[in-house]
Amino acid sequence: MKLLLFRMMDRLKLQYLIVLWVIVGILFGIVYWLFPGSLIVAGKATYSIFDAVYFSFVTILTLGYGDISPIGGIRILVIVEGLLGWITFGVIVYKIVSVKEDVILDELHSMSNSEYVSRIRHYLFVSNTNLLRFINNIKTKKKIEKSDIYELSIISTTLEANIADARRFLCRERTPFLKSIDDDDIMLILKSIDLCVTNLINALQVLPEDVKKEIVLHDNIGKIIDYNKRIYSFCNIQVGDKKIDELRELTERLEKYTREK
């Protein structure tokens, strides 16, 4: 019974619970007043509605002053009111504490999400910068060496790890204990991934035909393609349809390009 009442009251707002508590106290007071002689004050029966309501609130607040005593069958009703008062008071205290906890948890989740998004975007920015620097360096060279392919392999390894991190964040399981990711944050992450994939394709285009022989680079690109597919296929992202389409299109281009090389 107690668990059922807690579940029902948990859906009520705090102010409604307090009003309900007061109404219950008044109603029980009226019921006591409707049973003449059921309340004893200083050894004599009282017929005052004020005394009845006063006794009701003393009971529902579980104060138990003892200045007014119930007699007869009304004592069963007093026990019921006392139990209701105890449970309701517990729910009110729980609601007050839970409101504070919700505010604190919301702030913590907001800070956590914000920090995580900033970290993901920073790492993707670094990868994108490295890709741009690599492309500019290659364009100034007359001959591409194996060390250049190795450098791109290192950059792709870091990029693969960063996109994997973004995928875990975007595709994490939605639970009541985790705050949902803001739409703006999702858009920023998708945009960062799009830029990295675009420049990865541009970097591959300046390499010779035998780039496919570089196992590490080929494996990293395969993982990047797989992570991107998981993001736009299984993450159930409800916003940024245009960015999702762009990511799908870029991933298909990257996959097609690596097959043709």
C-alpha positions as CSV (number, residue, x, y, z in Angstrom):
1,M,0.0,0.0,0.0
2,K,2.8,2.4,0.9
3,L,4.7,1.6,-2.3
4,L,1.5,2.2,-4.4
5,L,0.9,5.5,-2.7
6,F,4.5,6.6,-3.3
7,R,4.2,5.8,-7.0
8,M,0.9,7.7,-7.3
9,M,2.2,10.8,-5.4
10,D,5.5,10.8,-7.2
11,R,3.7,12.1,-10.3
12,L,2.2,15.0,-8.4
13,K,3.9,18.3,-8.1
14,L,5.1,19.4,-4.6
15,Q,2.6,22.3,-4.3
16,Y,-0.3,19.9,-5.2
17,L,0.9,17.5,-2.5
18,I,0.9,20.2,0.2
19,V,-2.6,21.4,-0.9
20,L,-3.8,17.8,-0.9
21,W,-2.3,17.3,2.6
22,V,-4.3,20.3,3.9
23,I,-7.5,19.2,2.3
24,V,-7.2,15.7,3.8
25,G,-6.6,17.2,7.3
26,I,-9.7,19.4,7.0
27,L,-11.9,16.5,5.6
28,F,-10.9,14.2,8.5
29,G,-11.6,17.0,10.9
30,I,-15.1,17.3,9.5
31,V,-15.6,13.5,9.7
32,Y,-14.6,13.6,13.4
33,W,-17.1,16.5,14.0
34,L,-19.8,14.4,12.4
35,F,-19.4,11.8,15.1
36,P,-20.5,13.7,18.3
37,G,-18.8,12.6,21.5
38,S,-16.0,10.8,19.7
39,L,-13.3,13.3,20.9
40,I,-12.5,13.9,24.6
41,V,-11.0,17.1,25.9
42,A,-10.1,17.3,29.7
43,G,-12.3,14.3,30.4
44,K,-15.3,15.8,28.6
45,A,-16.7,15.3,25.1
46,T,-16.2,18.2,22.7
47,Y,-18.6,19.1,19.9
48,S,-16.6,22.0,18.4
49,I,-15.6,21.7,14.8
50,F,-12.5,23.7,15.6
51,D,-11.4,21.1,18.1
52,A,-12.1,18.3,15.5
53,V,-10.0,20.0,12.8
54,Y,-7.3,20.8,15.3
55,F,-7.2,17.2,16.4
56,S,-7.1,16.1,12.7
57,F,-4.0,18.2,12.0
58,V,-2.3,17.1,15.2
59,T,-2.9,13.5,14.0
60,I,-1.9,14.0,10.4
61,L,1.2,15.9,11.5
62,T,1.9,13.0,13.9
63,L,2.5,15.4,16.7
64,G,0.4,13.6,19.3
65,Y,0.0,16.3,22.0
66,G,-2.5,14.2,23.9
67,D,-4.8,17.1,24.8
68,I,-7.6,15.6,22.7
69,S,-8.2,11.9,22.7
70,P,-10.5,9.8,20.5
71,I,-12.8,7.1,21.8
72,G,-14.8,4.3,20.3
73,G,-14.6,3.1,16.7
74,I,-13.3,6.5,15.6
75,R,-9.9,5.4,16.7
76,I,-9.6,3.2,13.7
77,L,-10.1,6.3,11.5
78,V,-7.5,8.2,13.5
79,I,-5.0,5.4,12.8
80,V,-5.7,5.6,9.1
81,E,-5.2,9.3,9.1
82,G,-2.0,9.0,11.0
83,L,-0.7,6.5,8.5
84,L,-1.7,8.7,5.6
85,G,-0.1,11.7,7.2
86,W,3.2,9.8,7.8
87,I,3.3,8.6,4.2
88,T,2.4,12.0,2.7
89,F,5.0,13.8,4.8
90,G,7.6,11.3,3.6
91,V,6.6,11.9,0.0
92,I,6.8,15.6,0.4
93,V,10.3,15.4,1.9
94,Y,11.2,13.0,-0.9
95,K,10.0,15.5,-3.5
96,I,11.9,18.4,-1.9
97,V,15.1,16.3,-1.9
98,S,14.5,15.0,-5.4
99,V,14.0,18.5,-6.8
100,K,17.4,19.5,-5.5
101,E,19.0,16.3,-6.8
102,D,17.4,16.8,-10.2
103,V,18.9,20.3,-10.4
104,I,22.3,19.1,-9.3
105,L,22.3,16.1,-11.7
106,D,21.0,18.3,-14.6
107,E,23.9,20.7,-14.0
108,L,26.4,17.8,-13.8
109,H,25.1,16.2,-16.9
110,S,25.1,19.5,-18.8
111,M,28.8,20.1,-17.7
112,S,29.7,16.5,-18.6
113,N,28.0,16.7,-22.1
114,S,29.5,20.1,-22.8
115,E,33.0,19.0,-21.8
116,Y,32.7,15.8,-23.8
117,V,31.5,17.6,-26.9
118,S,34.3,20.1,-26.6
119,R,36.8,17.4,-26.3
120,I,35.5,15.5,-29.3
121,R,35.4,18.6,-31.5
122,H,38.9,19.6,-30.4
123,Y,40.3,16.2,-31.3
124,L,38.5,16.2,-34.7
125,F,39.8,19.7,-35.3
126,V,43.3,18.6,-34.6
127,S,42.8,15.6,-37.1
128,N,41.4,18.0,-39.7
129,T,44.3,20.4,-39.2
130,N,46.8,17.6,-39.7
131,L,45.0,16.5,-42.9
132,L,45.1,20.0,-44.3
133,R,48.8,20.3,-43.4
134,F,49.5,17.0,-45.0
135,I,47.7,18.0,-48.2
136,N,49.6,21.3,-48.5
137,N,52.9,19.6,-47.9
138,I,52.2,16.9,-50.5
139,K,51.3,19.6,-53.1
140,T,54.7,21.2,-52.7
141,K,56.6,18.0,-53.3
142,K,57.7,16.7,-56.7
143,K,57.9,13.1,-55.5
144,I,55.8,11.3,-52.8
145,E,57.8,9.1,-50.5
146,K,56.8,6.2,-48.3
147,S,57.2,8.4,-45.3
148,D,54.3,10.6,-46.6
149,I,52.1,7.5,-46.8
150,Y,53.2,6.6,-43.3
151,E,52.4,10.1,-42.0
152,L,48.9,9.8,-43.4
153,S,48.6,6.4,-41.8
154,I,49.4,8.0,-38.4
155,I,46.9,10.8,-39.0
156,S,44.2,8.3,-40.1
157,T,44.8,6.2,-36.9
158,T,44.2,9.3,-34.8
159,L,41.1,10.2,-36.8
160,E,39.7,6.7,-36.6
161,A,40.0,6.8,-32.8
162,N,38.4,10.3,-32.7
163,I,35.4,9.2,-34.9
164,A,35.0,6.1,-32.7
165,D,34.8,8.3,-29.7
166,A,32.2,10.5,-31.4
167,R,30.2,7.4,-32.4
168,R,30.2,6.1,-28.8
169,F,28.9,9.5,-27.6
170,L,26.2,9.9,-30.3
171,C,25.0,6.3,-30.1
172,R,25.0,5.9,-26.4
173,E,22.0,4.3,-24.8
174,R,19.3,6.7,-23.8
175,T,18.4,6.2,-20.1
176,P,16.6,8.4,-17.5
177,F,20.0,8.9,-15.8
178,L,21.7,10.4,-18.9
179,K,20.7,13.8,-20.2
180,S,19.9,13.8,-23.9
181,I,22.4,15.4,-26.2
182,D,21.5,18.9,-27.4
183,D,20.6,19.3,-31.0
184,D,23.3,22.0,-31.5
185,D,26.0,19.7,-30.1
186,I,24.9,16.9,-32.5
187,M,25.1,19.3,-35.4
188,L,28.6,20.5,-34.4
189,I,30.0,17.0,-34.1
190,L,28.5,15.9,-37.4
191,K,29.9,19.0,-39.1
192,S,33.4,18.2,-37.6
193,I,33.2,14.6,-38.9
194,D,32.1,15.8,-42.3
195,L,35.1,18.1,-42.6
196,C,37.5,15.4,-41.6
197,V,36.1,12.9,-44.0
198,T,36.2,15.5,-46.8
199,N,39.8,16.3,-46.2
200,L,40.7,12.6,-45.8
201,I,39.3,12.0,-49.4
202,N,41.3,15.0,-50.6
203,A,44.4,13.6,-49.0
204,L,43.9,10.2,-50.6
205,Q,43.5,11.8,-54.0
206,V,47.1,13.2,-53.9
207,L,48.6,9.8,-53.2
208,P,49.8,7.3,-55.8
209,E,47.8,4.3,-56.9
210,D,49.7,1.9,-54.7
211,V,48.3,3.5,-51.6
212,K,46.1,0.5,-51.2
213,K,49.2,-1.6,-50.3
214,E,49.5,0.4,-47.1
215,I,47.7,-2.0,-44.7
216,V,47.4,0.3,-41.7
217,L,45.9,3.2,-43.8
218,H,43.5,0.8,-45.5
219,D,42.4,-0.7,-42.2
220,N,41.9,2.7,-40.6
221,I,39.8,3.9,-43.5
222,G,37.7,0.8,-43.3
223,K,37.0,1.4,-39.6
224,I,36.2,5.1,-40.3
225,I,33.6,4.0,-42.9
226,D,32.1,1.5,-40.5
227,Y,31.8,4.0,-37.6
228,N,30.2,6.6,-40.0
229,K,27.7,4.0,-41.1
230,R,26.8,3.2,-37.5
231,I,26.3,6.9,-36.8
232,Y,23.8,7.5,-39.6
233,S,22.2,4.1,-39.5
234,F,21.9,3.0,-35.8
235,C,22.3,6.1,-33.6
236,N,18.6,7.2,-34.1
237,I,19.6,10.9,-34.5
238,Q,16.4,12.9,-34.8
239,V,18.0,16.2,-36.0
240,G,20.3,17.4,-38.6
241,D,18.9,15.4,-41.5
242,K,20.9,17.4,-44.0
243,K,24.2,16.7,-42.1
244,I,23.3,13.0,-41.8
245,D,22.8,12.9,-45.6
246,E,26.1,14.7,-46.1
247,L,27.9,12.2,-43.9
248,R,26.2,9.3,-45.7
249,E,27.2,10.8,-49.1
250,L,30.8,11.4,-48.0
251,T,31.1,7.9,-46.5
252,E,29.9,6.4,-49.8
253,R,32.4,8.5,-51.7
254,L,35.2,7.4,-49.4
255,E,34.2,3.8,-49.7
256,K,33.9,4.0,-53.4
257,Y,37.3,5.8,-53.7
258,T,39.1,3.2,-51.7
259,R,37.6,0.4,-53.8
260,E,38.8,2.0,-57.0
261,K,42.3,2.6,-55.8
